[in-house]
Amino acid sequence: MSESTSEPTGESTSDPTTTSERASSVPRVELAPGYAISRIIKGGWQLAGGHGTVAHDRALDDMHAFVQAGITTFDCADIYTGVEELIGAHLRAHGADGVQVHTKCVPDLPLLDTLTPADLARTVHRSRERLGVPALDLVQFHWWDYARGDYVAAARALANLQRDGAIRHLGATNFGTAPLRTLLDADVPIVAHQVQYSLLDRRPARAMAALCEARGVQLLCYGALAGGFFGERWLGVPEPTEPLENRSLVKYKLIIDECGGWERFQALLALLADIGAAHDVGIGAVAVAWVLDQPAVGAVIAGARNRAHLADTLAAATLALTPRDHVRLETFLADQPVPPGDVYELERDREGRHGRIMRYTLNTG
């Protein structure tokens, strides 16, 4: 399984004769009463800028292939250039029944001090128009700097839009543990929190997972594939040098550096390959299955850009790691460094290596 950026070389690698069987085998989870999603979510970041050319019609066909296979939930954002429009086109072409679309509300950093409820309403309305839906299934709220503006008031404004029917469910993304607790204590009805979580980045295990488990919030996890680094193409090869080929690799190479460097990462890849061989699956499937097994985790967002890796994605959805697999992984991880701080803390340092690669004004240019 890979967060590959290559274009597909042909039709889906899954067997069309077993589509319904595969679809029925993809696990689902209820985020809120009456609202269930697939435990593997098709990510949309790699359909935005920085990951190569996107062929419109092929992208729609790929989305349809994922839905037919049982991966019915999509992740996007107001700041993922063109992705809400692409998913909207898919919904118009194939129908929205049985499909869940999660988007985000990410106000630009310079606007935090003056953000108003009307601004947030315009953002939500724009996402509804792009997707062509009367209400947004889940809006995941992000705030770049807690010291600027009033993130609690902004979240309450989104809750008002939920009560008005423009939003069905509210989530957060990339909040620290204390600020998320503040939102929950303010009775903001958050049902899910999207965070980076992987065999490399285990920051959510420090405090976030316990908070979410105690408060009934499920983690929706991105980065489980480390931008594609958890894949066979990276096993046994020299450490890559800049320039890396896309934004995902740039981002997750920094995480690898935080976790003991390339040599240590090679040892982890070798272990995952060995575990995968026993299950007849690839490295990425093992990496995703480990995240799915962690406390408070509801689903994993897989950044599969096209259907070329659909079969591997389905394998990750259904892989059951054994107790021995978990012991082997936990033994290895016991000696592996973890990025310091709370969830998304490194990325909030705008002068640091992780913060410098962020783009803080994607809504206004």
Order of alpha helices (4+ residues) and beta strands (2+ residues): alpha-beta-beta-beta-alpha-beta-alpha-beta-alpha-beta-alpha-beta-alpha-beta-alpha-beta-alpha-alpha-alpha-beta-alpha-alpha-alpha-alpha
